[in-house]
Amino acid sequence: MRAQEAAELTPERRRRVRHPVTSAHPMNTPLAGAHSRREGGAMSNDTEARASRDHDTTAPTVWRRRNDSSGLTEPRALLRVYTPTGTLESVTASYERLLGVAKDMWFTYPEKGLRLAVVGSFLLVEGAPEVLEPFRATDGTLVVDSAAAYLERLAAEGAEVLVPPHAVPTGTGFTARHRDGTVVEYVEHRPTPDGS
């Protein structure tokens, strides 16, 4: 798609147009206009710019293009990339260029001292080395339609719940060790009280 055609797209059409190298996963969107809107409401460029350059992990910030995962028909697998404090913007920009898609999530996790972004199938996690260390034991993250449903499936498969369900900035999450030893964080996304 040419730049002029992309500029003429309405926000609704922008969400439906796919970049040629983008996977068919419904959570991936093209770069053209991707920063201007998200489902569940609009986010101004000023708000997004503030969220992305704000290194203060004590202030809660949640921006997602899609704020509810209950409609997912399959889990969205996210590979984790850990990055030191002050590097999230440059790492995010690099993955956007590499994958040809814009970030579709950006949030802080004040209780853990983290800032996070999602680009395509990568969960970028920024924090101080000592803050990141306990998270490195987790092999990946799955965004799922229902945390409760996956708890039942995991119990039936003999998995061990390492961290029980708890509130996270994007909804509810828990961590489990599969029978083969793989450690996975399961997260269901739900709108925040302000609609983010």
Helices and strands as residue ranges (DSSP letters): H 3-7, H 11-16, E 37-38, E 41-42, H 45-53, E 62-64, E 76-84, H 88-99, E 103-109, E 114-119, E 122-127, H 129-132, G 133-137, E 140-144, H 147-156, E 160-168, E 171-177, E 183-189
